Amino acid sequence: MNTSHASTFSLSLIVPMYNEEKNLDMFFSRVLAVLAKLTPDYEILCINDGSPDTTVEKLLEYRQSNAAR
């Protein structure tokens, strides 16, 4: 595996998600505020666990509108 272009982060937050469509805005608002105080070098990995609601669609929308800068 060629890792010469791989990103490394000082903090990785791994979050399982199931039927969280109504909670995502509050989740990101709170977790981003905490992460900003800890380090500017982080990633958030949201694992959709087969939600029948629109969790995955909202996660994809969030990812698109908040791409790494």
N, C-alpha and C positions, 0 to 999 in steps of 0.2 A: 504494500500500500504506500503510495506516495503522499507523505504528509507535509511536503514543503509549502503547501498553500493552506494547510489546515489552520483554523483559528483555535486559539487556546484562550480560556477565560480563567480569571482568578476565582470565580464563583459560578457554579452551575446549580440552578434551582430546578428540580424535577418535580412536576405536579401532575398527579393523575386527575383526570376530569371525567365526570359522569353526570349528565343532566345539569350542567352548570350555566346554561344560557342566561339565566336571570342574574347570576352572580359575577359574571366576568368583568363587567365594568368596575364594580367595587373591588374585586380581587386585584385587578391590574393597578387601580389607583392606589391601593394600600401597599401592595408588594413593591411597586416601583418607587414609592417614597422611601421605603426601608432600604431597598437595594442602593438607591442613590446615596444614602448616608454611609453605606458600607464600602462600596467600590464602584468605580465607573466601568469596570471590566467584568461584566456578568452576562449570562445567558439564562433564558427561561425556557425550559423544555416542557411543554404541555402535552400530556399523553391522553388522547381521547380514548376512553374505554368503551367504545361502542354506544355512545349516547344516542337514543332515538330522537332527541330534540335537536335544536340547531346549534349545539355547542361547537361542533367542528366547523360549521360555516362561519360562526362568529370568531373563532380562533384564526381562521384563514383571513378574514377581513382585518382583524387586529394586526396580524403579521404583515399584511400588505401595507397598511397605513402607518406602521411603526417599524419599518425596515431599518436594519442597522445603518448607522450614519458613518 
